[in-house]
């Protein structure tokens, strides 16, 4: 039996599966009660550079209200 996915797992899955080239508003994705946790998971995802291995980049706005997922090209 598989363990129930954690909140972090769910956010990571969303970030991986989200459409590239799109801006996402955090208030529309996370409930008010979980917004701080969502932002922390997003920061961790960016800091740990998990997205680069998968070929994309995530940028968060300076006010932490939105983020943008874009295609990432590694130098040859």
matplotlib code that plots the C-alpha trace (Angstrom):
import matplotlib.pyplot as plt

x = [0.0, 1.3, 1.5, -0.7, 1.1, 2.2, 1.4, 4.9, 4.5, 1.3, 3.0, 6.0, 3.7, 1.9, 5.1, 6.4, 3.2, 2.3, 2.4, 5.6, 5.3, 2.6, 2.3, 0.5, -1.1, -0.4, -3.7, -5.6, -3.6, -3.3, -5.9, -5.2, -4.4, -1.7, -0.3, 2.8, 3.6, 3.0, 5.4, 8.0, 7.8, 8.1, 11.2, 12.7, 11.9, 13.8, 16.6, 17.3, 17.3, 15.0, 13.5, 16.7, 17.2, 13.7, 14.4, 12.6, 13.0, 10.6, 10.8, 8.8, 7.8, 9.4, 6.1, 5.6, 2.2, 2.9, 5.5, 6.4, 7.4, 9.6, 11.6, 15.2, 18.0, 21.2, 24.4, 26.2]
y = [0.0, 3.4, 6.1, 9.2, 12.0, 14.9, 18.5, 18.9, 15.9, 17.5, 20.9, 19.2, 17.2, 20.3, 22.2, 19.3, 18.9, 22.6, 24.1, 26.0, 29.6, 30.3, 32.7, 31.2, 33.2, 31.6, 32.9, 30.9, 27.7, 27.6, 28.1, 31.0, 28.6, 26.8, 29.7, 30.2, 26.4, 26.5, 29.4, 27.6, 24.5, 26.6, 28.3, 24.9, 23.6, 26.6, 26.5, 22.7, 23.2, 20.2, 21.9, 22.2, 18.4, 18.2, 20.9, 23.9, 26.9, 28.5, 32.2, 33.6, 37.2, 39.5, 39.9, 36.1, 36.4, 34.6, 32.4, 31.7, 28.4, 28.5, 26.1, 25.9, 25.2, 23.9, 25.1, 22.5]
z = [0.0, -1.0, 1.7, 1.3, -0.5, 1.8, 1.0, -0.2, -2.6, -4.0, -4.6, -6.2, -8.5, -9.5, -10.2, -12.3, -14.3, -14.6, -18.1, -19.0, -20.2, -17.8, -14.8, -11.7, -8.9, -5.6, -4.1, -6.7, -6.0, -2.3, 0.4, 2.7, 5.6, 3.5, 1.5, 3.7, 3.4, -0.4, -0.7, 1.5, -0.6, -3.8, -2.4, -1.5, -5.0, -6.5, -4.0, -4.4, -8.2, -8.7, -11.7, -13.7, -13.8, -15.4, -18.0, -16.7, -14.4, -11.8, -10.9, -8.0, -7.9, -5.4, -3.5, -3.4, -5.0, -8.2, -10.0, -13.6, -15.0, -18.1, -20.3, -19.3, -21.8, -20.3, -21.9, -24.0]

ax = plt.figure().add_subplot(projection="3d")
ax.plot(x, y, z, "-o")
ax.set_aspect("equal")
plt.show()
